[in-house]
Amino acid sequence: MKTNLRRFRFERGELSQQQLAEMVSVCRQTIVSIERGDYAPSVKLALMLAAKLDTTVEQLFQLEEKDYV
């Protein structure tokens, strides 16, 4: 899964990983893992991230060809 989380963090006032983590009540390491592609967020967390970054889940996360296999 491709993520644009880092790009949206910077476009929305250069939020740090820690700041975003606090906004959605997770630890900073969770944000790091999502940005690296090591962790797929729950639907609830994805919706919360999109809301806090004033975007949509579809703009934050996209499935890649390999995800369909």
C-alpha positions in Angstrom: 0.0 0.0 0.0 1.3 3.4 -0.9 1.0 6.2 1.6 1.1 10.0 1.2 1.0 10.6 4.9 4.4 12.3 5.1 3.6 14.6 2.2 0.3 15.7 3.8 2.1 16.2 7.1 4.3 18.8 5.5 1.6 20.4 3.4 -0.5 20.9 6.5 2.0 23.1 8.4 5.0 20.8 8.6 3.5 18.7 11.4 6.0 16.5 13.1 5.4 12.8 13.5 5.0 13.3 17.2 2.4 16.1 16.7 0.3 14.0 14.3 0.6 11.0 16.6 -0.8 13.1 19.5 -3.6 14.4 17.4 -4.9 10.9 16.7 -3.8 9.3 20.1 -1.2 6.9 18.9 2.6 6.7 19.5 5.1 8.3 17.2 6.3 4.9 16.2 2.9 4.1 14.7 3.2 7.1 12.4 6.8 6.1 11.5 5.6 2.6 10.7 2.7 3.8 8.5 5.0 6.2 6.6 7.5 3.4 5.9 4.7 1.1 4.7 5.4 -1.4 7.5 2.0 -1.0 9.1 -1.5 -0.6 7.5 -3.7 1.5 9.8 -7.1 0.4 10.9 -10.1 1.9 9.2 -10.7 4.1 12.3 -7.1 5.3 12.4 -7.0 6.0 8.6 -10.2 8.0 8.9 -8.9 10.0 11.9 -5.6 10.7 10.0 -7.5 11.9 7.0 -9.8 14.2 9.1 -6.9 15.7 11.0 -5.0 16.4 7.7 -8.1 17.7 6.0 -8.1 15.2 3.2 -9.6 11.8 2.3 -8.4 8.3 3.1 -8.2 7.8 -0.7 -5.7 10.6 -1.0 -3.6 9.4 1.9 -3.5 5.7 1.0 -3.6 3.9 -2.4 -3.5 0.2 -3.1 -0.7 -1.0 -5.3 -0.7 -3.7 -7.9 1.0 -6.2 -5.5 -1.8 -5.6 -2.9 -4.3 -7.4 -5.2 -2.3 -10.7 -5.2 
